[in-house]
Structure formats: C-alpha cells, structure tokens
Amino acid sequence: MRVQSQRTDVLPLTWELPAGLGLTWCLAAVLALPVGQGLAYLLVGEPFAWPDQALGQSLLGLLAGEPGRGFPVAVASNCPQAGLVYGCIALVEVLVAIVAVWALGWWWRTVGPAAQFGLASRHEVQAVLGPRVLRKRRKTIRPDTVAPTSSWFFRRGQP
C-alpha cells in the first residue's frame, strides 16, 4: 500500500500553484531572450548588454529578427551577428527548460505524487546510523542485495 493513500491532511491542488509556476516559467523563457543577446555580446568581446529602458522594444526586435534594437546607438553598432545572437538565445532557452524539468522532477519526488512521506532518505539514514551500523545490519535492511555467505548450512549441500 502506498504511503500517500494513508495520509488524511492532504491539501487540495488548486489552480494557484500551477498557474504561478507556469507564469514564472513563461517569464524566465521571455527574459532568456535578452540574456542570450547579452551573452552574445560577451562572446564577441563587448560588455554584457541589457536593454534597461527599452526592454519591450528590444524583445520585439529580437522576435522580429532585428538584434540590437532598443539599445543606444553606441551599443547597437557593435551588435554581434544574428546567428550568434539566436544561437546564444537557444542555449539559454534550453538551460531554462532543463532547469524547469529538473525542478518539476524534484517537486514530484519530494512533495508531489511520488513522494514517500515519513521515510528517511538514504543520506539521512546514514547520518543517523553511521556506515558501520549500516554495514553490520545490511542483511536485515536489504536482504536481496547481499550475497549469501558460506556457512555450515550451505556447505552441507542444502539449498
């Protein structure tokens, strides 16, 4: 029987948490556009460029295929090639997606449906019992992982 079915104090999952997480992910995905553009500036030897006052104009420029729009003239004149800008943006977007999938997996295992509430993790057990006690009691803790030792019972030819 699963541990989750025995819990009685489970809070209902309403729309607020998924909506907040979805909006946070969308914000990270949108902000990855200027971050990728700034990374492209770094790769060509320029200082990191962030569109302070014209973030919306810069985002529209990136979506329209015009990197460097929304920056002052001195910064926009040193804009890297579009291929490098969009390659860096793709790299940052992939990193955002990887972090989002990792965070979802972490949530799923720790507090989500796959969580085993009330069970200690491997590291918590080792911190409490210590490695010596774990080795000594390994046959009791996980008998399926310990090879049978030779004893008088096995030496007599019995199974």
LUMLO-973238 format. One record per residue (C-alpha): residue in one letter; x, y, z. Coordinates in steps of 0.001 Angstrom, whole numbers, plus 500000, padded with zeros to 6 digits. Layout:
N
REC   r        X        Y        Z
REC   A        X        Y        Z
...
! end
This chain:
159
REC   r        X        Y        Z
REC   M   500000   500000   500000
REC   R   501322   503431   499116
REC   V   502052   505902   501856
REC   Q   500068   508660   500137
REC   S   496777   506773   500451
REC   Q   497105   506739   504258
REC   R   497501   510495   504595
REC   T   494474   512461   505720
REC   D   495843   516001   505739
REC   V   496446   516403   502012
REC   L   495731   519894   500765
REC   P   493772   520114   497518
REC   L   495772   521140   494494
REC   T   494091   524268   493214
REC   W   494902   526387   490213
REC   E   497050   528984   492016
REC   L   500269   526994   492300
REC   P   500310   525589   488755
REC   A   499347   528996   487336
REC   G   502104   530714   489335
REC   L   504686   528161   488263
REC   G   503568   528422   484643
REC   L   503806   532212   484701
REC   T   507232   532022   486322
REC   W   508414   529655   483600
REC   C   506981   531967   480896
REC   L   508756   534954   482455
REC   A   512044   533022   482535
REC   A   511560   531990   478901
REC   V   510888   535598   477827
REC   L   513804   537001   479843
REC   A   516066   534393   478273
REC   L   515885   536402   475030
REC   P   517803   539469   476264
REC   V   520056   537282   478419
REC   G   521048   535313   475316
REC   Q   521661   538551   473442
REC   G   523838   539822   476291
REC   L   525752   536530   476245
REC   A   526383   537030   472521
REC   Y   527815   540456   473283
REC   L   530161   538835   475805
REC   L   531300   536238   473268
REC   V   532412   538914   470778
REC   G   534368   540792   473450
REC   E   531868   543521   474290
REC   P   530489   544118   477786
REC   F   527223   542397   478697
REC   A   524388   544425   477152
REC   W   520980   544698   478809
REC   P   518231   546956   477447
REC   D   517460   548994   480564
REC   Q   514740   551383   479465
REC   A   513629   549689   476243
REC   L   513190   546050   477270
REC   G   509896   545716   475402
REC   Q   511324   547281   472249
REC   S   514359   545010   472459
REC   L   512157   541914   472882
REC   L   510075   542924   469874
REC   G   513262   543484   467894
REC   L   514571   540041   468800
REC   L   511255   538430   467857
REC   A   511240   540354   464553
REC   G   514801   539278   463712
REC   E   516494   542582   464473
REC   P   519041   542065   467256
REC   G   520333   545267   468779
REC   R   517070   547205   468596
REC   G   516277   549077   471785
REC   F   519928   549725   472654
REC   P   521761   553047   472474
REC   V   523477   553710   469143
REC   A   526964   553004   470537
REC   V   525905   549558   471790
REC   A   523707   548694   468799
REC   S   526523   549459   466348
REC   N   528654   546682   467903
REC   C   525836   544112   467788
REC   P   527031   540558   467072
REC   Q   525828   538636   464051
REC   A   522242   537438   464186
REC   G   523278   533758   464052
REC   L   525410   534111   467165
REC   V   522677   536049   468986
REC   Y   519993   533475   468221
REC   G   522358   530585   468984
REC   C   523016   532053   472437
REC   I   519298   532621   472927
REC   A   518633   528985   472036
REC   L   521306   527869   474512
REC   V   519774   529939   477317
REC   E   516269   528678   476447
REC   V   517500   525074   476609
REC   L   519058   525776   480014
REC   V   515751   527266   481227
REC   A   513925   524149   480007
REC   I   516442   521818   481695
REC   V   516119   523680   484997
REC   A   512312   523599   484711
REC   V   512264   519835   484070
REC   W   514712   519235   486936
REC   A   512602   521383   489299
REC   L   509438   519536   488271
REC   G   511153   516196   488902
REC   W   512407   517373   492272
REC   W   508916   518523   493251
REC   W   507401   515261   492007
REC   R   509738   513186   494210
REC   T   509775   515376   497330
REC   V   506260   516757   497833
REC   G   504343   515603   494769
REC   P   502553   512352   493988
REC   A   505735   510251   494011
REC   A   506870   511440   497453
REC   Q   507253   508913   500242
REC   F   506339   510961   503278
REC   G   507620   509638   506586
REC   L   510521   507698   505066
REC   A   514065   508857   505628
REC   S   516305   509411   502653
REC   R   519460   507395   502145
REC   H   521633   510240   503403
REC   E   519507   510837   506495
REC   V   519728   507162   507457
REC   Q   523492   507160   507021
REC   A   523811   510330   509109
REC   V   521793   508828   511961
REC   L   523050   505239   511972
REC   G   526515   505663   510531
REC   P   528223   503496   507929
REC   R   529444   500903   510462
REC   V   525944   500053   511675
REC   L   524605   500013   508121
REC   R   527260   497512   507038
REC   K   526626   495386   510113
REC   R   522845   495287   509536
REC   R   522884   495082   505727
REC   K   521301   491610   505687
REC   T   518345   492870   507681
REC   I   517947   496181   505829
REC   R   518206   494884   502255
REC   P   518468   491075   502211
REC   D   518016   490973   498432
REC   T   521289   492839   497781
REC   V   523584   490755   499988
REC   A   525142   487612   498558
REC   P   524745   484571   500770
REC   T   527838   483879   502810
REC   S   529281   480459   503174
REC   S   528085   478858   506356
REC   W   527738   475310   507596
REC   F   524210   475194   506157
REC   F   525387   475927   502621
REC   R   528471   473732   502919
REC   R   526374   470661   503603
REC   G   524948   470944   500072
REC   Q   521489   472071   501046
REC   P   519829   474958   499163
! end
